[in-house]
């Protein structure tokens, strides 16, 4: 393969990796942001059973004197002041508030925020800067809108602590001063990350046309950058997966009407999603759903609106990791939240194989090494053909230089003589390029899989590499343009291996082109500094194996 062909391939890879590096600076990683706001439980001294006069959510809250009520077997709690009810399962610890009958906090019990021994559990639901929280209901008519965002609810049931096969519900009931009744019923199971929600609204004073559920998320566009991550609103509309960067929002953007399967927010490893109509989503009404995105006061809102004619409306909620079995356990449509791009048909089986190797080794770093070796063995014959073609091109290089000098003023004659030279020596100028192009989709699939596999989150390798989803750093030495601080040992080793590989590769062309090609390891090293350690490990092992294979081929055939 001549230098122009090789340069074209390298530039293609450079564009791919460069794009990922650029995105890492645009979308800050949520793990690097300050911990979410903490919440305290309601005043333990206050009465758990009280009744209040309901007020309109469209008017300011009024102080109303509490009156005691008779205790029941299943307590019904009317919350004059904001009260909280805790629901704990094997997967999460959730806190619901009486104000709007909404979810105020949810922490995942199997996912700490960091690797620190005293790290709190990861909180994927929390209040925004102005106290906004998800799951407000809106009923819309031609000229009027009613919301329960500030409606005080009476809570029936709870607190709840559920074991594996347990099932339970919380019922939130409230009414406005005008007599409009809202009922929200949350359903829970002892395992998994799914929550059912049924909404009932009655006694409306106007003709309603739609009912919507909102997810409100704090803007994180000002967070620390330097890590690769995705963050923003997502939706599955029919078979199309929609991802919108949090920086690309357009106020008032509407999707639909259409078959909106689910909508919500995502980052690299976790999803908060809401699915309309639950098991009824294939009915006609689901085809008329609308998705409304908006941004205001540092918060984003995704509002999922469906036609409503007075009947109860059901939703399936997912609040948890983007892990295949967990997503499919709630609904198979949620599995599309794991977005490996166009290479998903390659990335998914490779990630599955990675999990199998982990089950055998107990270390995801070792599993990555074994997976890279297996991929390299599959493409071993193709790589040999590439080396053979490059060696052949190097052997005819002196004759190529003679032809360039002889016909430097006659391009047509030069091209004709060059093709004759290839034919006489049985050299295919694309022989080294085609095997590389065949392997490229697999490399990209593995690349994408390692970027988004939640299995690598907080997964240690050895020594200083305690989290394969984070950039590798040894020590805390401050280095210009390197965040977080520390020496990127694995990345430097990768750059060194790439330099050795470049120096061993047979080259053609003038010396200036060869020097430019030797700059590629420097460029790649600079880009990989902010990439997850698992991805860098894969690239390092692949380079080392390529060097070993090239050395073996040279000794055997050269």
C-alpha positions in Angstrom: 0.0 0.0 0.0 1.4 3.4 -1.0 1.6 6.3 1.4 -1.4 8.1 0.1 -3.6 5.0 0.7 -2.2 4.5 4.2 -2.6 8.2 4.9 -6.3 8.1 3.9 -6.9 5.1 6.2 -5.1 6.8 9.1 -7.0 10.1 8.5 -10.3 8.2 8.6 -9.4 6.7 12.0 -8.2 10.1 13.1 -11.5 11.7 12.2 -13.4 9.0 14.2 -11.2 9.3 17.3 -11.0 13.0 17.0 -14.8 13.3 16.9 -14.9 11.3 20.2 -12.3 13.6 21.7 -14.2 16.7 20.7 -17.4 15.3 22.2 -15.6 14.7 25.5 -15.0 18.4 25.9 -18.5 19.4 24.9 -20.4 17.0 27.1 -19.0 16.8 30.6 -19.1 13.5 32.4 -21.8 13.5 35.1 -19.5 11.6 37.5 -17.2 14.7 37.6 -19.9 17.0 38.7 -20.5 18.0 42.4 -22.6 15.5 44.3 -26.3 16.0 44.1 -28.2 17.9 46.7 -29.1 16.0 49.8 -32.5 15.8 51.3 -33.6 15.2 54.9 -36.6 13.3 56.1 -39.8 15.0 57.3 -39.9 16.2 60.9 -40.2 13.0 63.0 -42.1 14.9 65.6 -44.9 15.9 63.3 -48.1 13.9 63.2 -48.1 11.1 60.5 -51.9 11.5 60.1 -53.3 14.9 59.4 -56.0 16.4 57.2 -55.9 19.7 55.4 -58.2 21.7 53.1 -57.0 21.0 49.5 -55.9 24.0 47.6 -55.5 24.9 43.9 -52.1 24.1 42.4 -52.6 27.3 40.4 -52.7 29.5 43.5 -50.1 30.3 46.2 -50.1 27.7 49.1 -52.1 28.8 52.1 -51.5 27.9 55.7 -54.4 25.8 57.0 -54.7 24.5 60.5 -54.2 20.8 60.9 -56.9 18.6 62.4 -56.4 15.1 63.8 -58.0 12.1 62.2 -58.8 8.6 63.3 -55.9 6.1 62.7 -56.6 3.3 60.2 -55.0 0.0 59.5 -53.4 1.4 56.4 -52.6 4.9 57.4 -53.9 7.7 55.2 -51.6 10.7 55.7 -52.6 14.2 54.6 -49.5 16.4 54.4 -50.2 20.0 55.2 -46.4 20.6 55.2 -44.3 18.6 52.8 -43.9 15.0 53.9 -41.8 12.2 52.6 -42.3 8.5 52.2 -39.5 6.1 51.7 -39.6 3.0 49.4 -36.7 0.7 49.6 -36.1 -2.4 47.4 -33.0 -4.5 46.7 -32.2 -2.1 43.8 -32.9 1.4 45.1 -34.0 3.7 47.9 -36.6 6.2 46.8 -38.1 9.1 48.6 -41.6 10.4 47.5 -43.0 13.8 48.5 -46.6 14.7 49.2 -46.0 18.0 47.3 -47.3 17.1 43.8 -47.2 13.4 44.6 -43.8 13.1 43.0 -40.4 11.4 43.3 -37.9 13.5 45.2 -34.9 11.3 45.4 -33.8 7.9 44.2 -30.4 6.3 45.0 -29.2 3.1 43.4 -28.0 0.6 46.0 -25.6 -1.2 43.8 -23.9 1.9 42.4 -21.9 4.2 44.7 -21.1 7.7 43.4 -17.3 7.0 43.6 -14.8 4.5 44.8 -14.2 6.3 48.1 -14.9 4.1 51.1 -17.4 6.6 52.4 -19.0 7.3 49.1 -22.8 7.8 49.2 -25.0 5.8 46.8 -25.4 7.3 43.3 -28.5 9.6 43.3 -30.0 9.7 39.8 -33.1 11.6 40.9 -32.8 14.8 42.8 -34.3 18.3 42.9 -33.1 20.9 40.5 -31.7 24.3 41.4 -35.2 25.7 41.9 -36.6 22.5 43.6 -38.1 21.0 40.4 -38.6 17.2 40.6 -40.1 14.8 38.0 -43.6 13.3 37.4 -45.8 16.3 37.5 -49.1 15.8 35.7 -50.7 18.3 33.3 -54.2 18.2 31.9 -54.7 20.4 28.9 -57.8 21.6 27.2 -58.4 24.1 24.4 -58.0 27.2 26.5 -57.0 25.9 29.9 -54.2 23.9 31.6 -54.2 22.3 35.1 -51.2 20.8 36.8 -50.6 19.1 40.1 -47.0 20.3 40.5 -47.8 22.1 43.8 -50.9 20.1 44.9 -50.7 18.7 48.4 -51.5 15.0 48.4 -52.8 12.6 50.9 -50.7 9.4 51.0 -52.1 6.0 51.5 -49.6 3.3 52.4 -45.8 3.3 53.2 -43.1 3.5 54.1 -42.2 0.3 52.2 -39.4 -2.1 52.4 -39.7 -4.8 49.7 -37.9 -8.1 49.3 -37.3 -9.9 46.0 -40.8 -11.1 45.2 -42.8 -8.5 47.1 -45.3 -6.2 45.4 -46.7 -3.0 46.9 -48.3 0.4 46.0 -48.4 3.9 47.2 -51.6 5.9 46.5 -51.5 9.7 46.4 -54.8 11.5 46.5 -55.4 15.2 46.2 -58.1 17.8 45.2 -58.0 21.4 44.2 -60.3 24.0 45.7 -62.4 23.8 42.6 -63.0 20.1 43.3 -60.7 18.5 40.6 -59.5 15.2 42.0 -56.0 13.7 41.2 -55.0 10.2 42.1 -51.5 8.8 41.4 -50.8 5.1 42.1 -47.2 4.0 42.1 -46.5 0.3 42.0 -43.3 -1.4 43.1 -41.6 -4.8 43.1 -38.8 -6.0 45.3 -36.4 -6.4 42.4 -35.6 -4.5 39.3 -35.6 -0.8 38.3 -39.2 -0.5 37.0 -42.0 1.5 38.7 -45.6 1.5 37.5 -47.6 4.7 37.6 -51.4 5.1 37.0 -52.9 8.5 36.9 -56.6 9.3 37.4 -58.1 12.8 37.1 -61.8 13.5 37.6 -64.3 16.3 37.9 -62.6 18.7 35.5 -64.4 22.0 34.8 -63.3 22.0 31.2 -63.1 19.6 28.2 -59.6 18.0 28.3 -57.8 16.9 25.2 -54.5 15.5 26.5 -52.7 14.4 29.7 -48.9 14.6 30.1 -46.2 13.4 32.4 -43.0 15.5 32.8 -39.4 14.6 33.6 -37.4 17.5 34.9 -33.6 17.4 34.9 -31.0 19.9 36.1 -28.8 21.4 33.4 -25.2 20.2 33.7 -23.7 22.1 30.8 -21.4 24.0 33.1 -19.9 21.0 34.7 -16.2 20.0 34.4 -15.2 18.8 31.0 -12.4 16.6 29.9 -14.1 13.2 30.1 -16.0 11.4 27.4 -19.7 11.2 28.1 -23.1 11.5 26.7 -25.7 13.5 28.5 -29.1 14.7 27.5 -32.7 13.9 26.6 -33.5 10.7 24.8 -36.6 9.1 23.2 -37.5 6.0 21.2 -39.9 7.1 18.5 -41.1 4.1 16.5 -37.8 2.4 15.7 -35.8 5.6 15.7 -33.6 6.3 18.7 -33.4 10.1 19.3 -30.6 11.6 21.3 -30.4 15.3 21.8 -27.3 16.9 23.3 -28.1 19.0 26.3 -26.4 21.9 24.5 -28.5 21.5 21.4 -31.9 22.0 23.0 -34.3 24.3 21.3 -37.0 25.7 23.5 -40.5 24.4 22.6 -39.2 21.7 20.3 -42.0 19.1 19.7 -41.8 15.6 18.3 -44.9 13.9 17.1 -47.6 13.0 16.9 -46.1 9.6 16.5 -45.5 6.3 18.1 -43.3 7.6 21.0 -42.4 4.4 22.8 -40.6 6.1 25.7 -38.7 9.3 26.6 -36.4 10.6 29.3 -32.8 11.5 30.1 -29.6 9.6 29.9 -25.9 9.8 30.6 -23.3 7.3 29.6 -24.4 4.6 32.1 -27.8 5.4 33.5 -31.4 6.1 32.2 -34.4 7.8 33.6 -37.2 6.9 31.2 -41.1 7.0 31.1 -43.2 4.9 28.8 -46.8 5.8 28.1 -49.7 3.4 28.5 -47.5 0.6 29.8 -48.5 -2.7 28.2 -51.1 -0.8 26.1 -48.4 1.2 24.2 -49.2 -0.6 20.9 -52.8 0.6 20.9 -53.9 3.4 18.6 -53.5 6.1 21.3 -49.8 5.6 21.5 -49.5 6.6 17.8 -50.8 10.1 18.7 -48.3 10.9 21.5 -46.3 14.1 21.5 -42.9 14.8 23.1 -42.2 18.4 24.2 -38.7 19.6 25.1 -38.1 22.9 26.9 -35.4 24.6 28.9 -35.9 27.2 31.7 -34.0 28.5 34.7 -31.2 26.0 34.5 -33.5 22.9 34.1 -34.6 20.8 31.1 -38.0 19.3 30.8 -39.2 16.4 28.7 -43.0 16.3 28.7 -44.7 13.2 27.2 -48.3 14.1 26.2 -51.0 11.6 25.1 -54.6 12.1 24.0 -57.0 11.8 27.0 -60.7 11.4 27.2 -61.2 10.8 30.9 -59.9 7.3 31.4 -57.0 6.3 33.7 -53.6 6.5 32.1 -50.7 4.1 32.9 -47.0 4.6 32.6 -44.0 2.3 33.0 -41.0 4.1 34.5 -37.4 3.0 34.4 -34.8 4.5 36.8 -31.5 2.6 36.7 -28.4 1.4 34.9 -28.1 1.0 31.1 -27.5 -2.7 31.5 -29.1 -5.1 29.1 -30.8 -7.6 31.4 -32.1 -4.9 33.8 -33.6 -2.9 30.9 -35.2 -5.9 29.3 -36.7 -7.0 32.6 -38.8 -3.9 32.6 -39.5 -3.6 28.9 -37.5 -4.7 25.9 -38.0 -1.3 24.3 -35.8 0.3 27.0 -32.9 -1.8 25.7 -32.5 0.7 22.9 -31.2 3.2 25.4 -27.8 1.4 25.1 -26.7 3.2 21.9 -23.6 1.8 20.2 -24.3 3.7 17.0 -24.3 2.0 13.6 -21.9 -0.6 14.9 -24.4 -1.9 17.5 -24.8 -5.3 15.7 -21.0 -5.8 16.3 -20.7 -4.1 19.7 -23.5 -6.0 21.4 -22.1 -9.5 20.9 -18.6 -8.3 21.8 -19.8 -6.8 25.1 -21.6 -10.0 25.8 -18.4 -11.9 25.1 -16.6 -9.5 27.4 -19.0 -10.3 30.2 -18.4 -14.0 29.7 -14.7 -13.5 29.9 -15.1 -11.5 33.0 -17.1 -14.3 34.6 -14.1 -16.6 34.0 -11.4 -14.2 35.0 -13.0 -11.9 37.6 -11.2 -8.9 36.2 -12.5 -6.7 33.3 -9.0 -5.5 32.4 -7.9 -9.1 31.9 -11.2 -9.7 30.0 -10.4 -6.8 27.6 -6.9 -8.2 27.0 -8.3 -11.7 26.2 -11.1 -10.2 24.0 -8.5 -8.2 22.0 -6.4 -11.3 21.5 -9.4 -13.2 20.3 -10.3 -10.5 17.8 -6.7 -10.3 16.6 -6.5 -14.1 16.0 -9.7 -14.0 13.9 -8.1 -11.4 11.6 -4.6 -12.9 11.7 -4.7 -14.1 8.0 -6.0 -10.7 6.8 -3.3 -8.9 8.7 -0.6 -11.1 7.1 -2.0 -10.3 3.6 -1.7 -6.6 4.5 1.9 -7.0 5.6 2.7 -9.0 2.5 1.3 -6.3 0.2 3.2 -3.5 2.1 6.5 -5.5 1.8 5.9 -5.9 -1.9 5.3 -2.2 -2.3 8.5 -1.5 -0.5 10.5 -3.8 -2.7 9.5 -2.0 -5.9 10.0 1.4 -4.3 13.4 2.0 -6.0 11.8 1.4 -9.4 8.9 3.7 -8.5 11.4 6.5 -7.6 13.1 6.0 -11.0 9.8 6.3 -12.9 8.8 9.4 -11.0 12.1 11.0 -11.9 12.0 9.8 -15.5 8.4 10.9 -16.2 8.1 13.8 -13.8 6.8 16.1 -16.6 4.4 13.5 -18.1 1.7 12.4 -15.7 -0.1 10.2 -18.2 3.0 8.3 -19.1 3.9 8.0 -15.4 0.6 6.4 -14.5 0.8 4.0 -17.4 4.3 2.9 -16.5 3.4 2.6 -12.8 0.5 0.3 -13.6 2.8 -1.8 -15.8 5.2 -2.0 -12.9 2.5 -3.3 -10.6 1.4 -5.8 -13.1 4.9 -7.2 -13.8 5.6 -7.6 -10.1 2.1 -8.9 -9.3 1.5 -6.1 -6.7 -1.9 -4.8 -5.8 -1.6 -1.2 -4.5 -4.7 -1.7 -2.5 -3.7 -5.1 -1.1 -2.6 -3.6 2.2 -5.7 -1.4 2.4 -8.5 -3.8 1.9 -7.7 -6.1 4.8 -7.6 -3.1 7.1 -11.0 -1.9 5.8 -12.5 -5.3 6.5 -11.3 -5.2 10.1 -12.4 -1.6 10.7 -16.1 -2.2 11.5 -15.1 -4.7 14.2 -12.6 -2.3 15.7 -15.2 0.4 15.7 -17.7 -1.9 17.3 -15.3 -2.9 20.1 -14.4 0.8 20.5 -18.0 1.8 20.9 -18.8 -1.1 23.2 -15.9 -0.3 25.6 -17.0 3.4 25.7 -20.6 2.7 26.8 -20.4 -0.7 28.7 -21.6 0.0 32.2 -19.7 -3.1 33.2 -16.5 -1.1 33.1 -17.8 1.6 35.5 -15.7 1.5 38.7 -14.2 -1.8 37.5 -10.5 -2.1 38.7 -7.7 -3.5 36.6 -4.5 -3.5 38.7 -2.2 -1.1 40.5 -3.3 2.5 40.0 -6.1 1.7 37.5 -9.0 1.4 39.8 -11.8 2.4 37.3 -11.6 1.3 33.7 -14.3 3.8 32.8 -12.1 6.7 33.8 -8.8 8.0 32.4 -5.8 6.3 33.9 -3.7 8.5 36.2 -0.8 7.7 38.4 -0.2 10.2 41.3 -1.5 13.8 41.3 1.2 15.6 39.3 -0.3 18.6 37.6 0.4 18.5 33.9 -0.7 21.3 31.5 -3.8 20.4 29.5 -4.2 17.1 31.3 -7.4 16.6 33.4 -7.7 15.1 35.9 -4.1 15.6 37.2 -1.7 12.7 37.2 0.6 10.8 34.8 -1.3 9.0 32.1 0.9 5.9 32.2 -1.3 3.6 30.1 -1.8 6.3 27.5 1.9 7.0 27.2 2.6 3.2 26.8 -0.1 3.2 24.1 1.6 6.1 22.3 5.0 4.3 22.6 3.6 1.1 21.1 2.1 3.0 18.2 5.4 4.7 17.5 7.2 1.3 17.4 4.5 0.0 15.1 4.8 3.0 12.8 8.6 2.6 12.7 8.3 -1.1 11.8 5.7 -0.6 9.1 7.2 -0.7 5.5 6.7 2.7 4.0 6.9 4.2 0.6 7.0 7.8 -0.6 9.3 10.7 0.1 11.0 11.3 3.5 8.7 14.2 4.4 5.6 12.0 4.2 7.3 9.4 6.4 8.1 12.0 9.0 4.5 13.2 8.9 3.3 9.6 9.5 5.6 9.4 12.6 3.7 12.3 14.1 0.5 10.2 14.2 1.4 8.5 17.5 1.9 11.9 19.1 -1.6 13.0 17.9 -3.3 9.8 19.0 -1.6 10.0 22.4 -2.8 13.6 22.9 -6.4 12.6 22.1 -6.4 9.4 24.2 -5.4 11.2 27.4 -9.0 11.9 28.2 -10.4 8.5 27.1 -11.5 5.7 29.5 -8.7 3.4 30.7 -10.5 0.4 29.3 -10.5 1.8 25.8 -6.8 2.8 26.0 -6.0 -0.7 27.3 -7.7 -2.2 24.3 -5.7 0.0 21.9 -2.4 -0.7 23.7 -2.9 -4.4 23.5 -3.9 -4.3 19.9 -0.8 -2.3 19.1 1.5 -4.7 20.9 -0.1 -7.7 19.2 0.3 -5.9 15.8 4.0 -5.3 16.5 4.5 -9.0 17.5 2.7 -10.2 14.4 4.7 -7.9 12.2 8.0 -9.0 13.7 7.0 -12.7 13.3 6.0 -12.1 9.6 9.3 -10.2 8.9 11.4 -13.0 10.3 9.5 -15.7 8.5 9.0 -14.2 5.0 11.3 -11.2 4.6 
